Amino acid sequence: MQWVCLLLVSIVFHFMPTQIYWLPLGITRTHKIVGTQIGQHMRKESSTNFLNEKDLTEHCGMFFTLKVIGGRWKVSILAALLDEEELRYAEIKNRLPGITERMLIKQLKELQDDEILTRIELSKKPLKVAYRLTNLGESLRSVMEHMLQWGKENKPR
């Protein structure tokens, strides 16, 4: 079951708008992204891909972790907040060259929704906000440190 979980994690995170993918027992299906918006993807709620993702999110801890910290910018945002107790929006943006305003707002909102960080309003006029890790976000410290160590030991030279 654990390896099926890993296989499906890799499948769900790498799907294309139309793709053939393999399910347990060798069944193949095609999937088109249509229907209601779930997270950041449009897909039909009755699709096998949607049902697999829902099942994995509920039953596979590794999949849930990857879903929470996955993406190009979330790990960088988390690393910045693990280094500092609290960062203002502009400070986070300055630490992530290349990120757009829209993407930063989206990633921060997703981390808030997952209760990994909290948004603190410093002033109303002009609006100034800061972000801080919650206890749940702080609990990712060891995961991030292990990922850093693994990457240092195994990256191609």
N, C-alpha and C positions, 0 to 999 in steps of 0.2 A: 504493500500500500504506500509506503514512503517513497519508493521510486516512481510509482504511478503519479504520486503527488508532484514530484520533481519534473516529470515529463510534461504534465499538464501545466505546471507553472511556466515552463519554457514555451509551451504552445500558446497559452493565453497572452503572455507578454510580447509575443512576436507575431501576432496575427496581422494580416493585411486586410484591406476592405473586402477582397474576395480571395479565399484561400482554401486549399484542401488541408485538412489536419487529421491526425490519427488519434483515435480514442482507445481506451482499454479494449482488449479483445480484437484489435485490428480493424474496427469499423472506421470507414472514412466518410466524411461529410463535407459539403461546401457551406460557406457561411458568407452572407452579405450583411454589411452594417446598415441596418434600417431599424425603425421603431423608436422607442423612447430613449431618452438620454440617461445613461447610468454612469455615474462618475464622469469620466471625460470621453466616453465612447458612445456613439449611437448604435443601439442594437435591439433586435427583437427580443422581448422577454421570454419567448418560448424557444429561442434558438439554443442549440446544444452548447455553443460557446458561452452564452450568458449563464446557462444553468451550471456548466462546469465551473465558471468563475465564482458564482454564488456559493456553490458547494465547497470549493477550495477555500474561499475566504472564511467560511464558517468552521471548517474542519482541519485546515492545514496551517499550522503556525508559521511555517516558512513562507508560504504564499502571502499570508496576511502581513508579515513583516516587509516583504518586498513590495507589496501594494502601498504600504504606508510610506516607506522611504525611497521607493523607486522613482525614477525619472532623472533627468539631467541635472536639475538644480536642487532638489530637496536635500541631498547629502551635503552639498556645499552650504546651504542655509543652516542645516543642523550643526555642521562643523563650526561655523562662525558663532552660533549661539552656545555651543559647548565651550568655546574659548572665552567668551564674555558672558557675564550674567544676564545682561540686558543690552539690546541694540535697537537704535532707532531705525526706522525704515530706510532713511538715506544712508546710514552706515552699512546696512545689509547690502543695499544696491551698490555702494562703492566697492564692496568686497567681491562682487560678482560681475566682473567686466563682461559685457556681451549679453547680459540678460535684459530683456525688454521690461518696461513697466508692467505691461499686461501679464507677462509670464510670472514676474515676481509676485504680483498681487494674487494671481491664480494659485501659485505654489504655497504662499503664506496662508491663503484661505483654506486650502486642502489640509495643511498641517494643523490649522485651527480646528477644522471639522473633525479631524482624527484625534483631537485633544493632546497633540504633541507640543504645541506652543499656545501661548495666550497673548492677546493684543491688549496693550495698556494705553489708554488715552492720556497723554501728558497735558495737552491743552486743547481747547476748542477753537480758539481764534488766535493765530492760525492753527489749523489742525496739525497736531504733532502726536505721533504714535510710536510706541516701542514694542518690542516683542521679547518674550521671555519663555524659556522652556518650562513646561509643567513637570510634575514629578514623573509622569509617564514619559515625557520627552527626555528627561534626565536619565531615565533607565536605559535609554539607547546608547549611553556612553560606552559601555563595554562592547556592544555590538560594533559600534563605529571603530573602536580601538582595535578589535580583532580584524575587521575588514582592512584597516590601514596596515597592520602588521602582515597580513596575508598578501596584500598587494605588493609591499616592499620585498617580501621573500620570493614572490613568484612572477613578478613582471619581467618581460623579456629585456635583456640588456643590450 
